[in-house]
């Protein structure tokens, strides 16, 4: 059918869409003829009857692959306008320009058929609503997709063939380079090689990527990193991502590996990487080139990382951390044989450790098998005679670690010296009259000299810190550990991480069995090499027993009750530095005795009250004392105030009175009353400071 016969008037009323695309930016820059041919389709549209202002050019997908429409915004805009009935014709140089995916192509055909939109390519005009035209367009779309597959297969096949032989050149990680003949060799820079070797040695020692990074930061060591250009290497601070990337890279084990990850496109067009199992790698050739570690060490490092990342498992050998549970990961329940986990509880201003066997509770809902206090067990295990054998090994390890770090810092000084010498030679070779170049080279020389001075100063500072951490006194103490290991082990400045590492060199596992009736725990220790030892430790007191008042304090309160009231007893105890409660309360400096606390002790321990003690000694109440003496209560109070009658307090200002001696006649009682009245007048005169002699004469 003639092209103009397919173009109807209602098609000409709508716009003509010209879609332009090339697969890569390189094609856009180099294949300019293809671009011209696509833009020339405007003339075809004008020849079919469309005006120039009706032609809409969509070229925003230049440099995008046609394998999918998910990341092509221009194609999505085209489909949207066709579906809304804005397009009378869609033009493309060929089907492959519009889509190389059958799903996208047939979706466009379906929408064009529903919207009565024509399709034009270099061969002619097609009506998707016509069966024959749609069949032909479908075949072209299938061939376009097949063509893309054939092109990729050719390129991919050549690459895979080289990969299977281990000859395909991939970007190398830091520490490797290609030599003149294309073989992979270790970097000739000694500083880079030594720094990478030190990295793997540090990880083997500390057992954690994060701790490795902290060690490098603490030792002020800069790590080499190759820039994206693949040539220049810079030294910068080691990061956790770099450490994880190196530990997962089999190249450092001398293995040629390819295809470790599978790249897929998601529905929204984004790339999604998925790790493959080592058995599914496209190539894995051991001993393909020199490496920094062995393949067995590489596999062991991966297992350590996997164990560190698991929050819960049957046997977890975690790297040593800051927790106070020194036997974490090495304690076995003596009843069920399961590994016990460490628990921490903040109580009374301190953190207590506990080893708990909760496997039965977690799996079957049964009660906890055992719950044992951790601090007595840790102290008993740390004081074993076999632990003293670690003294010399500790000293050798610390000295070797400091020497290795200083060696790496010396390499950095040497590199800075080489850069400074090179900058000096460049400056010396320049023509002095050419000040534009000479000033730049002089500035570079000064910068290199400043870097050299900073590196030397950093090394001296690190050496001073190393000597501070391992001076002569500490060396002598490490040597004397065979005779005084307990002092060093209980040193508060020694981190818990180091204690755990010491025990890791010595212990295989520790089995705990608690005997509540006897109040003790038996510790069965299995050392490296098969040696065993059994220890016994006393279980700590319960919380109630820890805050219970000591018996000697109760006895002292009982004795003081004979002569003092509760408030006075509290002051006496505080003056003597005695604190309420047991050892837990004694740790609090602000805890003091009060009147209520003393009253509580008297009632809680059933001590005889001061009232009963005074009554047993014959003391009288106010009414009884008044009846015995034949006086009123006000007179008795006034006599007690001036010491005529002795009063013994038993509850604040309430007290009992001493009984009178032999019978006192009423005349004598009246005489005592007169003396008390005279003493009261004298007291009032003294308080008012009276100077009148007549008034004093009356007295």
C-alpha positions in Angstrom: 0.0 0.0 0.0 1.3 3.5 -0.8 2.7 5.4 2.2 0.4 8.4 1.5 -2.6 6.3 1.5 -2.0 5.1 5.0 -1.6 8.7 6.2 -5.1 10.1 6.8 -6.3 13.6 7.7 -6.8 12.7 11.4 -3.1 11.6 11.5 -2.0 14.9 10.1 -3.9 16.8 12.8 -1.7 15.3 15.4 2.0 15.7 16.0 4.8 13.6 14.4 7.3 12.2 16.9 10.9 11.5 15.8 12.8 9.3 18.3 16.6 9.4 18.1 18.9 7.2 20.1 22.4 5.7 20.0 23.7 3.0 22.4 26.7 4.7 23.8 28.4 8.1 24.1 31.2 6.8 22.1 28.9 6.1 19.2 27.4 9.6 19.6 30.8 11.2 19.3 32.2 8.9 16.5 29.2 7.6 14.5 28.0 11.1 13.4 26.5 9.7 10.1 24.0 7.7 12.0 22.9 10.8 13.9 22.5 12.7 10.6 20.4 9.9 9.1 18.1 9.9 12.1 17.6 13.7 12.0 16.9 13.5 8.2 13.7 11.7 8.9 12.2 15.1 9.5 12.1 15.5 5.7 10.1 12.2 5.4 7.5 13.6 7.8 7.3 16.9 5.9 6.9 14.9 2.6 4.0 13.0 4.1 2.1 16.2 4.9 3.2 17.3 8.4 4.2 20.8 9.0 7.7 21.6 10.4 6.2 22.9 13.7 4.3 19.7 14.2 7.4 17.5 14.3 8.6 16.8 17.9 12.2 15.5 18.2 13.0 13.3 21.3 16.8 12.8 21.6 17.2 12.8 25.4 18.1 9.1 25.3 21.4 9.6 23.4 24.1 7.3 24.8 21.5 4.9 26.4 21.1 1.2 25.6 17.9 0.0 24.1 17.9 -3.3 26.1 15.2 -1.9 28.4 12.9 1.1 28.6 13.1 1.4 32.4 16.0 3.9 32.3 15.1 5.7 29.1 13.1 8.8 30.0 12.6 9.8 26.3 11.1 6.5 25.3 8.7 6.7 28.4 7.7 10.2 27.3 7.0 8.9 23.8 4.8 6.0 25.0 2.9 8.4 27.3 2.1 10.8 24.5 1.1 8.0 22.1 -1.3 6.6 24.7 -2.9 10.0 25.2 -3.6 10.3 21.5 -1.1 13.2 20.8 1.0 11.4 18.2 -0.1 10.8 14.6 3.1 9.0 13.6 6.2 7.7 15.4 9.4 7.8 13.4 12.7 5.9 14.0 15.5 5.0 11.7 15.0 1.3 12.5 13.2 -0.8 15.0 16.5 -1.2 17.1 16.5 2.6 17.7 13.1 2.4 19.4 13.7 -0.8 21.4 15.7 -4.0 21.5 13.4 -5.7 23.9 10.3 -7.5 22.7 8.3 -6.6 25.7 8.9 -2.9 25.2 8.4 -3.1 21.4 5.1 -5.0 21.5 3.8 -2.7 24.3 4.5 0.2 21.9 2.7 -1.6 19.0 -0.3 -2.3 21.2 -0.6 1.3 22.3 -0.2 2.6 18.7 -2.9 0.2 17.5 -5.3 1.4 20.1 -4.5 5.1 19.5 -4.5 4.7 15.7 -0.9 5.9 15.5 1.4 5.1 12.5 5.0 3.9 12.7 7.7 4.9 10.2 11.2 3.6 9.7 13.7 3.8 6.9 11.8 1.1 4.9 8.3 2.6 5.0 5.1 3.4 6.9 3.3 0.8 9.0 -0.2 0.7 10.6 0.0 -1.4 13.8 -3.8 -1.9 13.5 -3.2 -3.8 10.3 -2.4 -7.5 10.8 0.2 -7.8 8.1 2.0 -4.6 9.1 1.9 -5.7 12.8 3.3 -9.1 11.9 6.2 -7.5 10.0 6.9 -5.1 12.8 6.9 -8.0 15.3 9.4 -9.9 13.2 11.6 -6.9 13.0 11.5 -6.5 16.8 12.4 -10.1 17.3 15.4 -9.8 14.9 16.5 -6.6 16.7 16.5 -8.4 20.1 18.3 -11.4 18.6 20.9 -9.1 17.1 21.7 -7.6 20.5 22.1 -11.0 21.9 24.5 -12.1 19.2 26.6 -9.0 19.6 26.8 -9.5 23.4 27.6 -13.2 23.0 30.5 -12.4 20.7 32.0 -9.9 23.0 31.3 -12.0 26.1 32.6 -15.2 24.6 36.0 -13.7 23.8 36.3 -12.3 27.4 35.2 -15.6 29.0 37.7 -17.5 26.9 40.5 -15.4 28.3 39.1 -15.6 31.8 39.2 -19.4 31.7 42.9 -19.2 30.9 43.5 -16.5 33.5 44.7 -14.1 30.9 42.0 -11.5 31.0 43.5 -8.3 32.5 41.3 -6.9 35.4 42.0 -3.9 37.5 44.4 -5.0 40.3 44.0 -4.1 44.0 46.6 -2.1 45.8 49.8 -4.1 46.2 49.9 -5.7 42.7 51.0 -4.4 39.3 51.4 -5.8 35.8 55.0 -6.2 34.7 56.4 -5.7 31.2 55.1 -9.0 29.8 51.7 -8.7 31.5 52.2 -11.0 34.5 50.9 -10.0 37.9 53.7 -9.3 40.5 53.9 -7.7 43.9 54.3 -4.0 44.0 58.0 -3.1 43.9 57.5 -0.4 46.5 58.7 -2.0 49.8 56.5 0.3 52.0 53.3 -0.8 50.2 54.2 -4.5 50.5 55.2 -4.2 54.2 52.0 -2.2 55.0 49.7 -4.8 53.4 51.6 -7.6 55.2 51.2 -5.8 58.5 47.5 -5.4 57.8 46.9 -9.2 57.5 49.2 -9.9 60.5 47.2 -7.4 62.6 43.9 -9.0 61.6 45.2 -12.5 62.5 46.1 -11.1 65.9 43.0 -9.1 66.8 40.4 -11.2 64.8 38.2 -8.2 63.8 38.2 -5.8 60.9 37.1 -2.9 63.1 39.8 -3.6 65.6 42.4 -3.7 62.8 41.3 -0.3 61.7 41.5 1.0 65.3 45.0 -0.5 65.7 46.2 1.3 62.6 44.7 4.6 63.9 46.2 4.1 67.3 49.6 3.4 65.8 49.2 6.4 63.4 49.9 4.3 60.3 48.7 5.4 56.9 47.5 2.8 54.4 48.2 2.8 50.7 45.3 3.2 48.3 45.4 3.2 44.5 43.4 6.0 42.8 40.9 5.4 40.1 43.4 6.0 37.4 45.1 2.8 38.4 48.6 4.3 38.5 49.0 6.7 41.4 49.1 5.4 45.0 48.4 7.7 47.9 48.7 7.0 51.7 45.7 7.8 53.8 43.9 6.6 56.9 42.6 3.0 56.8 38.8 2.7 56.8 36.6 -0.3 57.6 35.3 -0.5 54.1 38.8 -0.8 52.7 39.7 -3.5 55.3 36.6 -5.5 54.4 37.3 -5.2 50.7 40.8 -6.5 51.2 39.8 -9.4 53.4 37.2 -10.5 50.8 39.5 -10.2 47.8 41.1 -13.5 46.8 43.8 -11.7 44.8 45.8 -11.2 48.0 45.9 -15.0 48.3 47.4 -15.3 44.8 44.2 -16.6 43.3 42.9 -15.4 39.9 39.1 -15.0 40.4 36.5 -13.7 38.0 32.7 -13.5 38.2 32.4 -13.2 42.0 29.2 -11.1 41.6 26.2 -11.3 39.3 24.8 -8.1 38.0 21.1 -7.8 37.3 18.7 -5.1 36.3 15.8 -4.4 38.5 12.3 -3.3 37.3 13.2 0.4 37.8 16.4 -0.1 35.7 18.9 0.0 38.6 21.8 -2.4 38.7 21.7 -5.0 41.5 24.8 -7.0 42.5 24.5 -10.4 44.1 27.4 -12.4 45.5 27.9 -15.8 44.0 29.0 -18.9 45.8 32.7 -19.6 45.2 31.6 -22.8 43.4 29.7 -20.6 40.9 32.6 -18.3 40.0 33.4 -18.2 36.3 37.1 -18.6 37.1 39.1 -19.5 40.3 42.7 -20.4 39.6 44.8 -20.9 42.7 48.5 -19.9 42.7 48.1 -17.8 39.6 50.4 -15.2 40.9 52.3 -14.3 44.1 50.2 -13.3 47.1 50.5 -11.9 50.6 48.7 -14.7 52.3 47.9 -18.4 51.6 44.6 -19.7 50.3 44.0 -21.4 53.6 44.6 -18.2 55.5 42.1 -16.4 53.2 39.4 -19.0 53.9 40.1 -18.7 57.6 39.7 -14.9 57.5 36.3 -15.3 55.8 35.2 -17.7 58.5 36.3 -15.3 61.2 34.3 -12.4 59.5 31.3 -14.6 59.2 31.5 -15.6 62.9 31.8 -11.9 63.9 28.7 -11.0 62.0 26.5 -13.6 63.5 24.6 -12.3 66.5 23.5 -15.7 67.7 24.9 -19.2 67.2 25.7 -22.3 69.1 29.4 -21.7 69.4 30.5 -18.1 68.9 34.3 -17.4 69.1 34.0 -13.6 69.1 37.1 -11.4 69.0 38.1 -10.0 72.4 36.3 -6.8 73.2 35.9 -4.4 76.2 33.4 -6.5 78.2 34.3 -7.6 81.7 33.4 -11.2 81.0 36.9 -12.6 80.4 35.7 -16.1 79.5 33.1 -15.0 77.0 32.7 -17.7 74.3 34.8 -20.3 76.2 32.4 -21.3 79.0 30.6 -24.6 78.9 27.6 -25.6 81.1 28.5 -28.5 83.3 25.0 -29.9 83.3 23.8 -29.8 79.6 27.1 -29.3 77.8 26.0 -26.1 75.9 28.0 -23.0 75.6 27.0 -20.3 78.2 26.5 -16.7 77.2 27.6 -13.6 79.0 25.2 -11.2 80.6 25.8 -7.8 82.2 23.7 -6.1 84.9 24.2 -2.6 86.3 23.7 -2.7 90.0 24.6 -0.3 92.7 26.8 1.8 90.5 28.9 -1.1 89.0 28.5 -3.6 86.2 28.3 -7.3 87.3 28.9 -10.2 84.9 27.0 -13.4 84.8 27.4 -16.6 82.7 24.0 -17.9 81.8 22.9 -21.2 80.1 19.6 -20.3 78.5 19.5 -22.9 75.7 16.7 -24.9 77.4 14.7 -21.8 78.0 15.1 -20.5 74.4 14.3 -23.7 72.7 11.9 -25.5 75.0 10.7 -22.9 77.4 12.3 -24.6 80.4 14.0 -22.8 83.3 17.6 -21.6 82.9 20.0 -24.4 83.4 22.6 -22.4 85.3 23.3 -18.8 86.2 26.7 -18.2 87.7 28.4 -15.0 88.8 31.3 -14.2 86.5 33.7 -12.2 88.6 34.7 -14.9 91.0 35.2 -17.4 88.2 37.3 -14.9 86.2 39.4 -14.1 89.2 40.0 -17.8 89.9 40.9 -18.7 86.3 43.2 -15.7 86.0 45.2 -16.8 89.1 45.9 -20.3 87.9 49.6 -21.2 87.9 49.6 -22.0 84.2 48.6 -18.4 83.4 52.0 -17.2 84.6 53.6 -18.9 81.6 52.3 -16.1 79.4 54.6 -13.4 80.9 57.5 -13.7 78.5 55.2 -14.2 75.5 53.4 -11.0 76.3 56.7 -9.1 76.5 57.9 -10.5 73.2 54.6 -9.7 71.5 54.5 -6.1 72.7 58.1 -5.4 71.7 57.7 -7.0 68.3 54.5 -5.0 67.7 56.2 -1.8 68.5 59.2 -2.6 66.3 57.0 -3.5 63.4 55.1 -0.2 63.7 58.3 1.8 63.9 59.7 0.0 60.8 56.6 1.0 58.8 56.9 4.6 60.0 60.6 4.6 58.9 59.4 3.6 55.4 57.1 6.6 55.4 60.1 8.8 56.3 62.2 7.3 53.5 59.4 7.9 51.0 59.1 11.6 52.1 62.9 12.0 51.8 62.9 10.6 48.3 60.1 13.0 47.3 62.0 15.9 48.8 65.2 15.0 47.0 63.4 14.7 43.7 61.8 18.1 44.2 65.2 19.5 45.0 66.8 18.1 41.8 64.0 19.5 39.7 64.5 22.9 41.3 68.3 22.8 40.7 67.9 21.9 37.0 65.6 24.8 36.1 66.9 28.0 34.6 67.1 30.6 37.4 66.0 33.3 35.0 62.7 31.5 34.3 61.1 32.7 37.5 57.6 31.4 36.5 58.8 27.8 36.6 61.4 28.3 39.3 58.9 29.7 41.8 56.5 26.8 41.2 59.3 24.2 41.7 60.6 26.0 44.8 57.1 26.0 46.3 56.8 22.2 45.6 60.2 21.7 47.2 59.2 23.6 50.3 56.0 21.6 50.5 57.9 18.3 50.3 60.2 19.5 53.0 57.3 20.3 55.3 55.8 16.9 54.7 59.2 15.3 55.5 59.4 17.3 58.8 55.9 16.3 59.7 56.6 12.6 59.1 59.8 12.7 61.1 58.0 14.5 64.0 55.2 11.9 63.9 57.6 9.1 64.1 59.4 10.6 67.1 56.1 11.2 68.8 55.1 7.6 68.2 58.4 6.4 69.5 58.0 8.4 72.7 54.5 6.9 73.2 55.8 3.4 72.6 58.6 4.0 75.1 56.0 5.4 77.5 53.8 2.3 77.2 56.8 -0.1 77.5 59.5 1.7 79.5 62.1 0.1 81.7 59.7 -0.2 84.7 57.1 -2.0 82.6 59.7 -4.3 81.1 60.8 -5.2 84.6 57.3 -5.8 85.7 56.6 -8.1 82.7 59.8 -10.0 83.5 58.7 -10.3 87.2 55.2 -11.6 86.2 56.4 -15.1 86.8 56.7 -14.2 90.5 54.0 -11.5 90.8 51.4 -12.3 88.1 48.5 -11.4 90.4 49.6 -7.8 90.7 49.7 -7.3 87.0 46.6 -9.2 86.3 44.6 -7.1 88.7 46.0 -3.9 87.4 43.1 -1.6 86.5 45.0 0.0 83.6 45.2 -3.4 81.8 42.2 -3.4 79.3 39.8 -6.4 79.4 40.5 -7.0 75.7 44.2 -7.8 76.6 43.2 -10.1 79.4 40.9 -12.0 77.1 43.7 -12.3 74.5 46.0 -13.6 77.2 43.5 -16.3 78.2 42.9 -17.2 74.5 46.6 -18.2 74.2 46.2 -20.5 77.2 42.7 -21.9 77.5 40.7 -24.2 75.3 37.5 -24.0 77.3 36.1 -23.8 80.9 33.3 -26.0 82.3 31.3 -24.6 85.2 29.1 -26.6 87.6 27.2 -24.8 90.4 26.4 -26.4 93.8 23.9 -24.1 95.5 23.7 -26.2 98.6 27.4 -26.0 99.3 27.5 -22.4 98.1 30.4 -23.0 95.7 31.1 -23.5 92.0 33.5 -26.0 90.5 35.6 -24.8 87.6 37.1 -27.4 85.2 39.8 -25.8 83.0 41.1 -27.4 79.8 44.3 -25.8 78.7 45.9 -25.8 75.2 47.6 -29.1 74.7 45.2 -31.2 76.8 46.2 -30.3 80.4 43.3 -30.0 82.8 42.8 -28.4 86.2 39.9 -28.2 88.6 39.3 -25.2 90.9 36.6 -24.3 93.4 35.3 -20.9 94.2 32.7 -19.6 96.6 29.4 -18.2 95.2 28.8 -14.5 95.9 26.2 -13.5 98.4 22.8 -12.6 97.3 21.6 -9.0 97.0 19.9 -9.2 100.4 23.0 -10.6 102.1 25.2 -7.9 100.5 23.2 -5.1 102.0 22.7 -6.7 105.4 24.2 -4.9 108.3 27.3 -6.4 109.8 26.9 -8.3 113.1 29.5 -6.1 114.8 27.5 -3.0 114.0 24.4 -4.5 115.5 26.3 -5.4 118.7 27.7 -1.8 119.0 24.1 -0.4 118.6 22.9 -2.8 121.3 25.7 -1.6 123.7 25.1 2.1 122.9 21.4 1.8 123.7 22.2 1.6 127.4 23.3 5.2 127.5 22.1 6.9 124.3 19.0 7.5 122.3 18.8 6.5 118.6 19.6 10.0 117.2 22.8 10.1 119.4 23.7 6.6 118.3 23.5 7.6 114.6 25.8 10.6 115.2 28.3 8.3 117.0 28.3 5.8 114.2 28.8 8.4 111.6 31.7 10.0 113.6 33.4 6.6 113.7 33.1 6.3 109.9 30.7 3.4 110.1 28.3 3.2 107.1 24.9 1.4 107.0 24.4 -1.9 105.2 27.0 -4.4 104.0 29.8 -4.2 101.4 27.5 -2.9 98.7 26.3 0.1 100.8 29.8 0.8 102.2 30.9 1.6 98.6 28.7 4.6 98.7 30.4 7.5 100.5 27.2 9.5 101.0 25.4 6.7 102.9 25.0 7.6 106.6 23.1 6.5 109.6 20.0 8.4 110.6 17.6 8.2 113.5 15.1 6.2 111.5 17.8 3.7 110.4 18.9 3.1 113.9 15.2 2.6 115.0 14.8 0.1 112.1 17.8 -1.9 113.2 16.5 -2.0 116.8 13.1 -3.4 115.6 14.5 -5.6 112.9 17.0 -7.4 115.1 14.7 -7.5 118.2 17.0 -5.4 120.4 15.7 -4.3 123.8 14.4 -0.8 123.6 16.0 2.0 125.6 12.7 2.4 127.5 12.8 -1.2 128.7 16.4 -0.9 129.7 15.6 2.2 131.8 12.6 0.6 133.4 14.8 -2.4 134.3 17.1 0.0 136.1 14.2 1.4 138.1 13.6 4.6 136.3 10.2 6.2 136.9 7.7 7.8 134.6 6.7 11.5 135.2 3.5 10.5 137.2 5.4 7.9 139.3 8.2 10.4 140.1 5.7 13.1 141.1 3.9 10.7 143.3 7.1 9.5 145.0 8.2 13.0 145.7 4.8 14.6 146.4 5.3 17.4 143.9 3.5 18.5 140.7 4.6 17.7 137.2 5.7 21.3 136.5 7.9 21.2 139.6 9.4 17.9 138.4 10.2 19.3 135.0 11.8 22.4 136.6 13.9 20.3 138.9 15.1 18.1 136.0 15.9 21.3 134.1 18.3 22.5 136.8 19.7 19.2 137.6 18.0 18.6 140.9 16.4 15.4 139.5 18.2 13.4 136.8 16.2 12.6 133.7 17.1 9.9 131.1 15.7 10.4 127.6 14.5 7.4 125.6 12.7 9.0 122.7 13.7 12.5 121.8 12.6 14.8 124.6 10.5 12.2 126.3 12.3 10.4 129.2 12.2 8.7 132.5 13.4 10.0 135.9 15.6 8.5 138.6 13.8 7.4 141.7 14.5 9.5 144.9 16.8 8.2 147.6 15.5 7.9 151.2 12.2 9.6 152.0 12.5 13.4 151.7 10.3 15.4 154.1 7.8 17.9 152.7 9.8 20.8 154.3 12.9 19.8 152.4 10.9 19.4 149.2 9.6 23.0 149.8 13.2 24.1 150.3 14.2 22.5 146.9 11.2 24.3 145.3 12.4 27.6 146.7 15.9 27.0 145.5 14.6 26.2 142.0 12.5 29.3 142.0 15.5 31.4 143.1 17.6 29.9 140.3 14.9 30.8 137.7 14.9 34.4 138.9 18.7 34.6 138.7 18.6 33.2 135.2 16.0 35.9 134.2 18.1 38.7 135.6 21.3 37.5 133.9 19.4 37.3 130.6 18.0 40.8 131.0 21.4 42.2 132.3 19.7 44.1 135.2 22.0 46.6 137.0 19.5 48.0 139.7 21.0 47.3 143.2 17.6 47.2 144.8 16.4 44.5 142.5 19.6 42.6 143.2 19.1 43.1 146.9 15.7 41.5 146.7 17.3 38.5 145.2 
